[in-house]
Amino acid sequence: MTPSRDIAGLIAIMAQLRTPVTGCPWDVEQTFASIAPYTIEEAYEVADAIARHDLGDLCEELGDLLLQVVFHARIAEEQDAFSFGDVVEAITRKMIRRHPHVFADQNGQLTSSDVKGVWERIKTEEKAERAARQPSGSAATSSLLASVKAGQPSLSHAMALQRKASSVGFDWNDPRAVLAKIREEADEIEAALDRGDSHEVAAETGDLMFALVNLARHVGADPDLALRGTNAKFERRFGYIEQALAATGRTLQEASLQEMDALWDEAKGKE
């Protein structure tokens, strides 16, 4: 089999990999649940390539993400649930429906805010249609938060939950009030540490992180991007420590914590 620009080639490769006996043992044993973490990881790899402005890497990472879609679709096809073609048809139908100003004859032009309003209205209609298709007794909850997708990363999920609650006035009016909540949560972590309750410490740590996301929302910061920036800063400063020690012929294992802290402050000062 040779590489191809045709999506059918990739679909055929996945079918061959998933074929029992003659296929790949690892691919054959995978399930929706087992490859879900890889799907999320590949989406993050796409975002990382974009952040680095590396278009060559972006092309490769988009291919990895596409493979995940083909993988899930193949498993579904084996279960007679749906195929890759069904996935394409479903999203095509959705995009046409959500853009009547583009794919249907209408008089006048819509502004970007008008388009967003149309998009939200149609999504609400689609949600109602999905609920109507649910078997009796399994109807989705009518909670305000029910529309928030649970499958997204935790930081994004927390942000979405808070925004939804804020839409009905359940929110702080001042970021300083959120800062006070952060201090309160930190105190509760300290109390849990004093009690030696590891489960409570974990729970209170989650509360603290939720409050930090709330602060980011109130000051107009994206918590995921903010954390990515801090991660990059940590890598940069830690790399400075390694380089500084290497220049003296020493390793991290040979340095004391005090020495590493001093080099960290030195790296911070240079920035």
PyRosetta script that sets phi, psi and omega in degrees:
from pyrosetta import init, pose_from_sequence

init()
pose = pose_from_sequence("MTPSRDIAGLIAIMAQLRTPVTGCPWDVEQTFASIAPYTIEEAYEVADAIARHDLGDLCEELGDLLLQVVFHARIAEEQDAFSFGDVVEAITRKMIRRHPHVFADQNGQLTSSDVKGVWERIKTEEKAERAARQPSGSAATSSLLASVKAGQPSLSHAMALQRKASSVGFDWNDPRAVLAKIREEADEIEAALDRGDSHEVAAETGDLMFALVNLARHVGADPDLALRGTNAKFERRFGYIEQALAATGRTLQEASLQEMDALWDEAKGKE")
pose.set_psi(1, 134.8)
pose.set_omega(1, -177.7)
pose.set_phi(2, -109.9)
pose.set_psi(2, 153.8)
pose.set_omega(2, 178.3)
pose.set_phi(3, -59.8)
pose.set_psi(3, 149.8)
pose.set_omega(3, -177.8)
pose.set_phi(4, -147.3)
pose.set_psi(4, 152.5)
pose.set_omega(4, 173.8)
pose.set_phi(5, -82.8)
pose.set_psi(5, -9.1)
pose.set_omega(5, -177.8)
pose.set_phi(6, -83.0)
pose.set_psi(6, 128.4)
pose.set_omega(6, -179.6)
pose.set_phi(7, -59.8)
pose.set_psi(7, -25.1)
pose.set_omega(7, 179.6)
pose.set_phi(8, -61.5)
pose.set_psi(8, -31.7)
pose.set_omega(8, 178.9)
pose.set_phi(9, -65.2)
pose.set_psi(9, -42.2)
pose.set_omega(9, 178.6)
pose.set_phi(10, -66.4)
pose.set_psi(10, -39.6)
pose.set_omega(10, 178.2)
pose.set_phi(11, -62.7)
pose.set_psi(11, -40.5)
pose.set_omega(11, 179.4)
pose.set_phi(12, -66.6)
pose.set_psi(12, -39.2)
pose.set_omega(12, 178.2)
pose.set_phi(13, -61.9)
pose.set_psi(13, -44.5)
pose.set_omega(13, -179.9)
pose.set_phi(14, -64.9)
pose.set_psi(14, -38.5)
pose.set_omega(14, 178.2)
pose.set_phi(15, -62.3)
pose.set_psi(15, -40.3)
pose.set_omega(15, 179.7)
pose.set_phi(16, -68.1)
pose.set_psi(16, -40.4)
pose.set_omega(16, 179.0)
pose.set_phi(17, -64.2)
pose.set_psi(17, -32.4)
pose.set_omega(17, -176.8)
pose.set_phi(18, -88.9)
pose.set_psi(18, 0.3)
pose.set_omega(18, -178.5)
pose.set_phi(19, -76.0)
pose.set_psi(19, 122.1)
pose.set_omega(19, 179.4)
pose.set_phi(20, -56.3)
pose.set_psi(20, 146.6)
pose.set_omega(20, 177.5)
pose.set_phi(21, 76.0)
pose.set_psi(21, -57.9)
pose.set_omega(21, -175.4)
pose.set_phi(22, -91.1)
pose.set_psi(22, -12.8)
pose.set_omega(22, -178.2)
pose.set_phi(23, -87.9)
pose.set_psi(23, -163.3)
pose.set_omega(23, 179.3)
pose.set_phi(24, -87.6)
pose.set_psi(24, 123.1)
pose.set_omega(24, -178.5)
pose.set_phi(25, -54.0)
pose.set_psi(25, -40.8)
pose.set_omega(25, -179.2)
pose.set_phi(26, -65.6)
pose.set_psi(26, -46.8)
pose.set_omega(26, -179.0)
pose.set_phi(27, -63.4)
pose.set_psi(27, -38.3)
pose.set_omega(27, -177.3)
pose.set_phi(28, -63.3)
pose.set_psi(28, -36.6)
pose.set_omega(28, -174.6)
pose.set_phi(29, -85.2)
pose.set_psi(29, -3.2)
pose.set_omega(29, -178.4)
pose.set_phi(30, -74.8)
pose.set_psi(30, 153.7)
pose.set_omega(30, 177.8)
pose.set_phi(31, -128.4)
pose.set_psi(31, 173.9)
pose.set_omega(31, 175.5)
pose.set_phi(32, -53.5)
pose.set_psi(32, -47.2)
pose.set_omega(32, -175.4)
pose.set_phi(33, -66.2)
pose.set_psi(33, -39.5)
pose.set_omega(33, -175.2)
pose.set_phi(34, -70.6)
pose.set_psi(34, -30.5)
pose.set_omega(34, -179.0)
pose.set_phi(35, -97.4)
pose.set_psi(35, -5.5)
pose.set_omega(35, 178.7)
pose.set_phi(36, -56.2)
pose.set_psi(36, -43.0)
pose.set_omega(36, 178.4)
pose.set_phi(37, -60.6)
pose.set_psi(37, -35.0)
pose.set_omega(37, 178.6)
pose.set_phi(38, -67.9)
pose.set_psi(38, -35.6)
pose.set_omega(38, 178.6)
pose.set_phi(39, -61.9)
pose.set_psi(39, -45.4)
pose.set_omega(39, 178.6)
pose.set_phi(40, -64.4)
pose.set_psi(40, -42.7)
pose.set_omega(40, -179.5)
pose.set_phi(41, -60.8)
pose.set_psi(41, -42.2)
pose.set_omega(41, -179.3)
pose.set_phi(42, -66.3)
pose.set_psi(42, -35.0)
pose.set_omega(42, 177.1)
pose.set_phi(43, -63.6)
pose.set_psi(43, -39.4)
pose.set_omega(43, 176.6)
pose.set_phi(44, -66.1)
pose.set_psi(44, -36.0)
pose.set_omega(44, 178.4)
pose.set_phi(45, -64.4)
pose.set_psi(45, -36.5)
pose.set_omega(45, 176.0)
pose.set_phi(46, -62.8)
pose.set_psi(46, -47.6)
pose.set_omega(46, -179.6)
pose.set_phi(47, -61.6)
pose.set_psi(47, -37.5)
pose.set_omega(47, -179.7)
pose.set_phi(48, -66.2)
pose.set_psi(48, -41.7)
pose.set_omega(48, 178.6)
pose.set_phi(49, -63.5)
pose.set_psi(49, -36.8)
pose.set_omega(49, 177.3)
pose.set_phi(50, -65.5)
pose.set_psi(50, -44.1)
pose.set_omega(50, -179.6)
pose.set_phi(51, -62.4)
pose.set_psi(51, -32.0)
pose.set_omega(51, -180.0)
pose.set_phi(52, -87.7)
pose.set_psi(52, -1.4)
pose.set_omega(52, -178.8)
pose.set_phi(53, 56.8)
pose.set_psi(53, 34.6)
pose.set_omega(53, -179.3)
pose.set_phi(54, -101.4)
pose.set_psi(54, 92.9)
pose.set_omega(54, -174.6)
pose.set_phi(55, -70.4)
pose.set_psi(55, -31.0)
pose.set_omega(55, 176.8)
pose.set_phi(56, -64.6)
pose.set_psi(56, -44.3)
pose.set_omega(56, 178.3)
pose.set_phi(57, -67.8)
pose.set_psi(57, -36.3)
pose.set_omega(57, 179.0)
pose.set_phi(58, -60.2)
pose.set_psi(58, -42.0)
pose.set_omega(58, 178.5)
pose.set_phi(59, -59.2)
pose.set_psi(59, -44.8)
pose.set_omega(59, -179.2)
pose.set_phi(60, -67.7)
pose.set_psi(60, -42.0)
pose.set_omega(60, -178.0)
pose.set_phi(61, -69.0)
pose.set_psi(61, -34.3)
pose.set_omega(61, 175.5)
pose.set_phi(62, -64.0)
pose.set_psi(62, -35.7)
pose.set_omega(62, 175.7)
pose.set_phi(63, -63.9)
pose.set_psi(63, -41.2)
pose.set_omega(63, 177.9)
pose.set_phi(64, -62.7)
pose.set_psi(64, -38.9)
pose.set_omega(64, 179.4)
pose.set_phi(65, -68.8)
pose.set_psi(65, -39.8)
pose.set_omega(65, 177.3)
pose.set_phi(66, -62.1)
pose.set_psi(66, -37.8)
pose.set_omega(66, 177.8)
pose.set_phi(67, -58.4)
pose.set_psi(67, -38.3)
pose.set_omega(67, 179.0)
pose.set_phi(68, -62.5)
pose.set_psi(68, -40.7)
pose.set_omega(68, 178.1)
pose.set_phi(69, -63.3)
pose.set_psi(69, -44.8)
pose.set_omega(69, 179.3)
pose.set_phi(70, -64.1)
pose.set_psi(70, -37.9)
pose.set_omega(70, -179.8)
pose.set_phi(71, -62.3)
pose.set_psi(71, -51.0)
pose.set_omega(71, 180.0)
pose.set_phi(72, -60.9)
pose.set_psi(72, -43.1)
pose.set_omega(72, -178.6)
pose.set_phi(73, -63.7)
pose.set_psi(73, -36.9)
pose.set_omega(73, 179.2)
pose.set_phi(74, -66.0)
pose.set_psi(74, -43.2)
pose.set_omega(74, 178.1)
pose.set_phi(75, -60.8)
pose.set_psi(75, -41.6)
pose.set_omega(75, 179.3)
pose.set_phi(76, -65.1)
pose.set_psi(76, -39.6)
pose.set_omega(76, 179.9)
pose.set_phi(77, -64.6)
pose.set_psi(77, -37.5)
pose.set_omega(77, 178.1)
pose.set_phi(78, -64.6)
pose.set_psi(78, -24.4)
pose.set_omega(78, 178.8)
pose.set_phi(79, -96.6)
pose.set_psi(79, 9.2)
pose.set_omega(79, -178.6)
pose.set_phi(80, 56.9)
pose.set_psi(80, 34.4)
pose.set_omega(80, 179.5)
pose.set_phi(81, -94.5)
pose.set_psi(81, -54.8)
pose.set_omega(81, 175.7)
pose.set_phi(82, -165.5)
pose.set_psi(82, 169.4)
pose.set_omega(82, -179.5)
pose.set_phi(83, -121.7)
pose.set_psi(83, 176.1)
pose.set_omega(83, 177.7)
pose.set_phi(84, -59.7)
pose.set_psi(84, -38.8)
pose.set_omega(84, 178.1)
pose.set_phi(85, -60.7)
pose.set_psi(85, -36.5)
pose.set_omega(85, 177.8)
pose.set_phi(86, -66.2)
pose.set_psi(86, -37.7)
pose.set_omega(86, 178.1)
pose.set_phi(87, -62.5)
pose.set_psi(87, -46.0)
pose.set_omega(87, 179.7)
pose.set_phi(88, -63.4)
pose.set_psi(88, -43.9)
pose.set_omega(88, -179.7)
pose.set_phi(89, -63.7)
pose.set_psi(89, -40.1)
pose.set_omega(89, -178.3)
pose.set_phi(90, -64.6)
pose.set_psi(90, -45.4)
pose.set_omega(90, -179.0)
pose.set_phi(91, -72.1)
pose.set_psi(91, -32.0)
pose.set_omega(91, 176.8)
pose.set_phi(92, -64.3)
pose.set_psi(92, -45.7)
pose.set_omega(92, 178.6)
pose.set_phi(93, -61.1)
pose.set_psi(93, -42.7)
pose.set_omega(93, -178.2)
pose.set_phi(94, -64.0)
pose.set_psi(94, -43.8)
pose.set_omega(94, -178.2)
pose.set_phi(95, -66.6)
pose.set_psi(95, -37.5)
pose.set_omega(95, 177.4)
pose.set_phi(96, -65.6)
pose.set_psi(96, -43.1)
pose.set_omega(96, -179.0)
pose.set_phi(97, -66.1)
pose.set_psi(97, -37.9)
pose.set_omega(97, -176.4)
pose.set_phi(98, -81.2)
pose.set_psi(98, -4.9)
pose.set_omega(98, 178.6)
pose.set_phi(99, -126.8)
pose.set_psi(99, 59.0)
pose.set_omega(99, -179.7)
pose.set_phi(100, -62.7)
pose.set_psi(100, -24.6)
pose.set_omega(100, 179.8)
pose.set_phi(101, -72.9)
pose.set_psi(101, -13.4)
pose.set_omega(101, 179.6)
pose.set_phi(102, -106.4)
pose.set_psi(102, -42.7)
pose.set_omega(102, -172.2)
pose.set_phi(103, -103.6)
pose.set_psi(103, 7.1)
pose.set_omega(103, 176.4)
pose.set_phi(104, -136.0)
pose.set_psi(104, 154.1)
pose.set_omega(104, -179.4)
pose.set_phi(105, -72.9)
pose.set_psi(105, 120.8)
pose.set_omega(105, 176.9)
pose.set_phi(106, -142.6)
pose.set_psi(106, 147.9)
pose.set_omega(106, 177.8)
pose.set_phi(107, -87.2)
pose.set_psi(107, 139.4)
pose.set_omega(107, 177.3)
pose.set_phi(108, 86.1)
pose.set_psi(108, 170.1)
pose.set_omega(108, -178.9)
pose.set_phi(109, -111.9)
pose.set_psi(109, 145.1)
pose.set_omega(109, 177.6)
pose.set_phi(110, -100.1)
pose.set_psi(110, 140.4)
pose.set_omega(110, 174.0)
pose.set_phi(111, -80.5)
pose.set_psi(111, 170.7)
pose.set_omega(111, -179.8)
pose.set_phi(112, -62.2)
pose.set_psi(112, -35.8)
pose.set_omega(112, 178.1)
pose.set_phi(113, -68.5)
pose.set_psi(113, -36.3)
pose.set_omega(113, 176.1)
pose.set_phi(114, -63.2)
pose.set_psi(114, -42.5)
pose.set_omega(114, -179.6)
pose.set_phi(115, -61.4)
pose.set_psi(115, -42.1)
pose.set_omega(115, 179.2)
pose.set_phi(116, -62.7)
pose.set_psi(116, -38.3)
pose.set_omega(116, 178.3)
pose.set_phi(117, -64.6)
pose.set_psi(117, -42.3)
pose.set_omega(117, 178.0)
pose.set_phi(118, -63.5)
pose.set_psi(118, -43.9)
pose.set_omega(118, -179.7)
pose.set_phi(119, -57.8)
pose.set_psi(119, -47.8)
pose.set_omega(119, -178.3)
pose.set_phi(120, -65.1)
pose.set_psi(120, -39.3)
pose.set_omega(120, 179.6)
pose.set_phi(121, -63.3)
pose.set_psi(121, -44.2)
pose.set_omega(121, -178.4)
pose.set_phi(122, -68.7)
pose.set_psi(122, -38.3)
pose.set_omega(122, 177.0)
pose.set_phi(123, -61.8)
pose.set_psi(123, -37.9)
pose.set_omega(123, 177.3)
pose.set_phi(124, -63.9)
pose.set_psi(124, -40.9)
pose.set_omega(124, 178.0)
pose.set_phi(125, -63.8)
pose.set_psi(125, -42.6)
pose.set_omega(125, 179.8)
pose.set_phi(126, -64.2)
pose.set_psi(126, -38.5)
pose.set_omega(126, 178.4)
pose.set_phi(127, -63.0)
pose.set_psi(127, -41.8)
pose.set_omega(127, 178.9)
pose.set_phi(128, -64.2)
pose.set_psi(128, -37.7)
pose.set_omega(128, 179.2)
pose.set_phi(129, -66.7)
pose.set_psi(129, -40.6)
pose.set_omega(129, 177.6)
pose.set_phi(130, -63.1)
pose.set_psi(130, -40.8)
pose.set_omega(130, 179.2)
pose.set_phi(131, -64.1)
pose.set_psi(131, -36.9)
pose.set_omega(131, -179.7)
pose.set_phi(132, -68.3)
pose.set_psi(132, -26.6)
pose.set_omega(132, 179.7)
pose.set_phi(133, -81.0)
pose.set_psi(133, -11.6)
pose.set_omega(133, -179.2)
pose.set_phi(134, -66.9)
pose.set_psi(134, 140.5)
pose.set_omega(134, 176.8)
pose.set_phi(135, -60.6)
pose.set_psi(135, 153.0)
pose.set_omega(135, 179.7)
pose.set_phi(136, -59.0)
pose.set_psi(136, 136.6)
pose.set_omega(136, 179.7)
pose.set_phi(137, 91.9)
pose.set_psi(137, -8.0)
pose.set_omega(137, -179.4)
pose.set_phi(138, -122.1)
pose.set_psi(138, 22.3)
pose.set_omega(138, -179.0)
pose.set_phi(139, -63.1)
pose.set_psi(139, 143.4)
pose.set_omega(139, -178.5)
pose.set_phi(140, -67.1)
pose.set_psi(140, 152.1)
pose.set_omega(140, 179.3)
pose.set_phi(141, -63.9)
pose.set_psi(141, 151.5)
pose.set_omega(141, -179.5)
pose.set_phi(142, -91.9)
pose.set_psi(142, 11.4)
pose.set_omega(142, -179.8)
pose.set_phi(143, -57.6)
pose.set_psi(143, 145.7)
pose.set_omega(143, 177.1)
pose.set_phi(144, -57.5)
pose.set_psi(144, -32.9)
pose.set_omega(144, -176.1)
pose.set_phi(145, -85.0)
pose.set_psi(145, -2.8)
pose.set_omega(145, -176.0)
pose.set_phi(146, -63.6)
pose.set_psi(146, -26.2)
pose.set_omega(146, -177.7)
pose.set_phi(147, -79.7)
pose.set_psi(147, -9.4)
pose.set_omega(147, 179.7)
pose.set_phi(148, -79.2)
pose.set_psi(148, 121.7)
pose.set_omega(148, -176.4)
pose.set_phi(149, -69.6)
pose.set_psi(149, 126.8)
pose.set_omega(149, -175.6)
pose.set_phi(150, -82.6)
pose.set_psi(150, -15.6)
pose.set_omega(150, -174.2)
pose.set_phi(151, -81.2)
pose.set_psi(151, -5.8)
pose.set_omega(151, -177.3)
pose.set_phi(152, -79.7)
pose.set_psi(152, 164.3)
pose.set_omega(152, 179.3)
pose.set_phi(153, -55.1)
pose.set_psi(153, 152.4)
pose.set_omega(153, -172.4)
pose.set_phi(154, -58.1)
pose.set_psi(154, -40.7)
pose.set_omega(154, -179.6)
pose.set_phi(155, -63.6)
pose.set_psi(155, -44.7)
pose.set_omega(155, 179.3)
pose.set_phi(156, -66.3)
pose.set_psi(156, -38.5)
pose.set_omega(156, 179.4)
pose.set_phi(157, -63.3)
pose.set_psi(157, -44.9)
pose.set_omega(157, 178.5)
pose.set_phi(158, -60.7)
pose.set_psi(158, -44.0)
pose.set_omega(158, 179.0)
pose.set_phi(159, -60.6)
pose.set_psi(159, -43.8)
pose.set_omega(159, -179.0)
pose.set_phi(160, -65.7)
pose.set_psi(160, -41.3)
pose.set_omega(160, 178.2)
pose.set_phi(161, -61.6)
pose.set_psi(161, -43.5)
pose.set_omega(161, -178.3)
pose.set_phi(162, -67.2)
pose.set_psi(162, -39.9)
pose.set_omega(162, 178.7)
pose.set_phi(163, -64.4)
pose.set_psi(163, -40.1)
pose.set_omega(163, 179.8)
pose.set_phi(164, -65.5)
pose.set_psi(164, -44.0)
pose.set_omega(164, 178.5)
pose.set_phi(165, -65.0)
pose.set_psi(165, -36.0)
pose.set_omega(165, -179.7)
pose.set_phi(166, -65.5)
pose.set_psi(166, -27.2)
pose.set_omega(166, -177.7)
pose.set_phi(167, -64.0)
pose.set_psi(167, -18.3)
pose.set_omega(167, 177.8)
pose.set_phi(168, -113.2)
pose.set_psi(168, 17.6)
pose.set_omega(168, 174.7)
pose.set_phi(169, 89.3)
pose.set_psi(169, 3.0)
pose.set_omega(169, 178.9)
pose.set_phi(170, -85.7)
pose.set_psi(170, 85.0)
pose.set_omega(170, -172.6)
pose.set_phi(171, -166.5)
pose.set_psi(171, 163.8)
pose.set_omega(171, 171.3)
pose.set_phi(172, -85.4)
pose.set_psi(172, 153.3)
pose.set_omega(172, 179.2)
pose.set_phi(173, -98.9)
pose.set_psi(173, -9.6)
pose.set_omega(173, -175.2)
pose.set_phi(174, -137.6)
pose.set_psi(174, 127.6)
pose.set_omega(174, 178.4)
pose.set_phi(175, -58.2)
pose.set_psi(175, -24.2)
pose.set_omega(175, 177.8)
pose.set_phi(176, -66.6)
pose.set_psi(176, -29.8)
pose.set_omega(176, 176.3)
pose.set_phi(177, -67.4)
pose.set_psi(177, -35.9)
pose.set_omega(177, 176.3)
pose.set_phi(178, -67.3)
pose.set_psi(178, -38.9)
pose.set_omega(178, 178.8)
pose.set_phi(179, -61.9)
pose.set_psi(179, -37.8)
pose.set_omega(179, 176.8)
pose.set_phi(180, -64.2)
pose.set_psi(180, -37.9)
pose.set_omega(180, 177.9)
pose.set_phi(181, -64.9)
pose.set_psi(181, -38.1)
pose.set_omega(181, 178.1)
pose.set_phi(182, -61.9)
pose.set_psi(182, -44.1)
pose.set_omega(182, 178.0)
pose.set_phi(183, -62.3)
pose.set_psi(183, -39.8)
pose.set_omega(183, 178.7)
pose.set_phi(184, -61.9)
pose.set_psi(184, -44.2)
pose.set_omega(184, -180.0)
pose.set_phi(185, -66.0)
pose.set_psi(185, -36.8)
pose.set_omega(185, 178.0)
pose.set_phi(186, -64.3)
pose.set_psi(186, -39.4)
pose.set_omega(186, 177.8)
pose.set_phi(187, -63.6)
pose.set_psi(187, -37.0)
pose.set_omega(187, -179.4)
pose.set_phi(188, -69.4)
pose.set_psi(188, -33.5)
pose.set_omega(188, 175.1)
pose.set_phi(189, -64.7)
pose.set_psi(189, -44.2)
pose.set_omega(189, 179.9)
pose.set_phi(190, -61.4)
pose.set_psi(190, -40.4)
pose.set_omega(190, 178.7)
pose.set_phi(191, -64.8)
pose.set_psi(191, -39.3)
pose.set_omega(191, 178.9)
pose.set_phi(192, -67.1)
pose.set_psi(192, -36.4)
pose.set_omega(192, 176.4)
pose.set_phi(193, -64.0)
pose.set_psi(193, -40.8)
pose.set_omega(193, 178.9)
pose.set_phi(194, -62.1)
pose.set_psi(194, -33.2)
pose.set_omega(194, 179.8)
pose.set_phi(195, -83.4)
pose.set_psi(195, -10.2)
pose.set_omega(195, -179.7)
pose.set_phi(196, 69.6)
pose.set_psi(196, 27.0)
pose.set_omega(196, -178.0)
pose.set_phi(197, -97.5)
pose.set_psi(197, 97.9)
pose.set_omega(197, -175.2)
pose.set_phi(198, -66.2)
pose.set_psi(198, -35.6)
pose.set_omega(198, 179.9)
pose.set_phi(199, -66.6)
pose.set_psi(199, -40.7)
pose.set_omega(199, 178.8)
pose.set_phi(200, -68.8)
pose.set_psi(200, -36.4)
pose.set_omega(200, 177.1)
pose.set_phi(201, -60.0)
pose.set_psi(201, -44.0)
pose.set_omega(201, 179.4)
pose.set_phi(202, -62.5)
pose.set_psi(202, -43.8)
pose.set_omega(202, -179.2)
pose.set_phi(203, -64.7)
pose.set_psi(203, -43.8)
pose.set_omega(203, -179.8)
pose.set_phi(204, -68.0)
pose.set_psi(204, -31.6)
pose.set_omega(204, 175.6)
pose.set_phi(205, -64.1)
pose.set_psi(205, -40.1)
pose.set_omega(205, 175.5)
pose.set_phi(206, -61.7)
pose.set_psi(206, -40.8)
pose.set_omega(206, 177.6)
pose.set_phi(207, -61.8)
pose.set_psi(207, -39.9)
pose.set_omega(207, 179.4)
pose.set_phi(208, -64.5)
pose.set_psi(208, -42.8)
pose.set_omega(208, 179.7)
pose.set_phi(209, -64.6)
pose.set_psi(209, -38.7)
pose.set_omega(209, 178.1)
pose.set_phi(210, -62.7)
pose.set_psi(210, -40.5)
pose.set_omega(210, 178.5)
pose.set_phi(211, -66.9)
pose.set_psi(211, -35.8)
pose.set_omega(211, 178.3)
pose.set_phi(212, -66.1)
pose.set_psi(212, -38.5)
pose.set_omega(212, 175.8)
pose.set_phi(213, -62.9)
pose.set_psi(213, -38.7)
pose.set_omega(213, 178.8)
pose.set_phi(214, -62.6)
pose.set_psi(214, -40.3)
pose.set_omega(214, 177.9)
pose.set_phi(215, -64.4)
pose.set_psi(215, -43.8)
pose.set_omega(215, 178.7)
pose.set_phi(216, -58.0)
pose.set_psi(216, -42.6)
pose.set_omega(216, 179.5)
pose.set_phi(217, -62.1)
pose.set_psi(217, -41.7)
pose.set_omega(217, -177.0)
pose.set_phi(218, -70.7)
pose.set_psi(218, -27.0)
pose.set_omega(218, -179.8)
pose.set_phi(219, -99.7)
pose.set_psi(219, 7.0)
pose.set_omega(219, 175.7)
pose.set_phi(220, 76.7)
pose.set_psi(220, 26.0)
pose.set_omega(220, 179.0)
pose.set_phi(221, -105.4)
pose.set_psi(221, 144.3)
pose.set_omega(221, 173.9)
pose.set_phi(222, -84.7)
pose.set_psi(222, 115.1)
pose.set_omega(222, -174.9)
pose.set_phi(223, -61.4)
pose.set_psi(223, -34.6)
pose.set_omega(223, 179.8)
pose.set_phi(224, -68.5)
pose.set_psi(224, -44.7)
pose.set_omega(224, 178.8)
pose.set_phi(225, -66.3)
pose.set_psi(225, -37.1)
pose.set_omega(225, 178.6)
pose.set_phi(226, -63.0)
pose.set_psi(226, -43.3)
pose.set_omega(226, 179.6)
pose.set_phi(227, -68.5)
pose.set_psi(227, -36.7)
pose.set_omega(227, 176.5)
pose.set_phi(228, -60.4)
pose.set_psi(228, -41.4)
pose.set_omega(228, 178.8)
pose.set_phi(229, -63.7)
pose.set_psi(229, -40.4)
pose.set_omega(229, 178.3)
pose.set_phi(230, -67.5)
pose.set_psi(230, -39.4)
pose.set_omega(230, 176.9)
pose.set_phi(231, -59.0)
pose.set_psi(231, -44.9)
pose.set_omega(231, 179.9)
pose.set_phi(232, -63.9)
pose.set_psi(232, -39.1)
pose.set_omega(232, 179.2)
pose.set_phi(233, -65.2)
pose.set_psi(233, -41.1)
pose.set_omega(233, 178.8)
pose.set_phi(234, -62.5)
pose.set_psi(234, -44.8)
pose.set_omega(234, 179.3)
pose.set_phi(235, -60.9)
pose.set_psi(235, -41.2)
pose.set_omega(235, -178.1)
pose.set_phi(236, -64.9)
pose.set_psi(236, -46.8)
pose.set_omega(236, -177.7)
pose.set_phi(237, -71.4)
pose.set_psi(237, -36.2)
pose.set_omega(237, 177.7)
pose.set_phi(238, -67.2)
pose.set_psi(238, -36.5)
pose.set_omega(238, 176.4)
pose.set_phi(239, -62.4)
pose.set_psi(239, -35.3)
pose.set_omega(239, 177.5)
pose.set_phi(240, -63.1)
pose.set_psi(240, -41.0)
pose.set_omega(240, 178.8)
pose.set_phi(241, -60.1)
pose.set_psi(241, -46.5)
pose.set_omega(241, -179.1)
pose.set_phi(242, -61.5)
pose.set_psi(242, -44.4)
pose.set_omega(242, -178.4)
pose.set_phi(243, -66.9)
pose.set_psi(243, -40.3)
pose.set_omega(243, -179.8)
pose.set_phi(244, -64.9)
pose.set_psi(244, -39.9)
pose.set_omega(244, 178.2)
pose.set_phi(245, -69.4)
pose.set_psi(245, -40.2)
pose.set_omega(245, -180.0)
pose.set_phi(246, -62.5)
pose.set_psi(246, -32.9)
pose.set_omega(246, 179.8)
pose.set_phi(247, -65.1)
pose.set_psi(247, -22.0)
pose.set_omega(247, 178.1)
pose.set_phi(248, -103.4)
pose.set_psi(248, 10.0)
pose.set_omega(248, 178.2)
pose.set_phi(249, 75.6)
pose.set_psi(249, 25.4)
pose.set_omega(249, -178.0)
pose.set_phi(250, -121.4)
pose.set_psi(250, 161.3)
pose.set_omega(250, 179.1)
pose.set_phi(251, -111.0)
pose.set_psi(251, 169.9)
pose.set_omega(251, 177.0)
pose.set_phi(252, -59.8)
pose.set_psi(252, -37.7)
pose.set_omega(252, -177.7)
pose.set_phi(253, -66.3)
pose.set_psi(253, -23.3)
pose.set_omega(253, -177.5)
pose.set_phi(254, -91.3)
pose.set_psi(254, -7.8)
pose.set_omega(254, -177.7)
pose.set_phi(255, -96.8)
pose.set_psi(255, 150.1)
pose.set_omega(255, 176.4)
pose.set_phi(256, -85.4)
pose.set_psi(256, 163.5)
pose.set_omega(256, 177.9)
pose.set_phi(257, -61.3)
pose.set_psi(257, -37.9)
pose.set_omega(257, 179.7)
pose.set_phi(258, -62.7)
pose.set_psi(258, -40.0)
pose.set_omega(258, 178.5)
pose.set_phi(259, -65.4)
pose.set_psi(259, -42.8)
pose.set_omega(259, -179.6)
pose.set_phi(260, -66.8)
pose.set_psi(260, -37.9)
pose.set_omega(260, 177.2)
pose.set_phi(261, -63.0)
pose.set_psi(261, -40.4)
pose.set_omega(261, 179.9)
pose.set_phi(262, -64.2)
pose.set_psi(262, -41.9)
pose.set_omega(262, 178.5)
pose.set_phi(263, -67.8)
pose.set_psi(263, -34.6)
pose.set_omega(263, 176.7)
pose.set_phi(264, -61.3)
pose.set_psi(264, -47.0)
pose.set_omega(264, 178.7)
pose.set_phi(265, -62.6)
pose.set_psi(265, -35.4)
pose.set_omega(265, 178.5)
pose.set_phi(266, -64.8)
pose.set_psi(266, -43.4)
pose.set_omega(266, 177.8)
pose.set_phi(267, -63.6)
pose.set_psi(267, -41.2)
pose.set_omega(267, 178.5)
pose.set_phi(268, -61.9)
pose.set_psi(268, -41.8)
pose.set_omega(268, 179.9)
pose.set_phi(269, -64.8)
pose.set_psi(269, -36.6)
pose.set_omega(269, 179.6)
pose.set_phi(270, -67.2)
pose.set_psi(270, -25.3)
pose.set_omega(270, 179.6)
pose.set_phi(271, -79.9)
pose.dump_pdb("model.pdb")
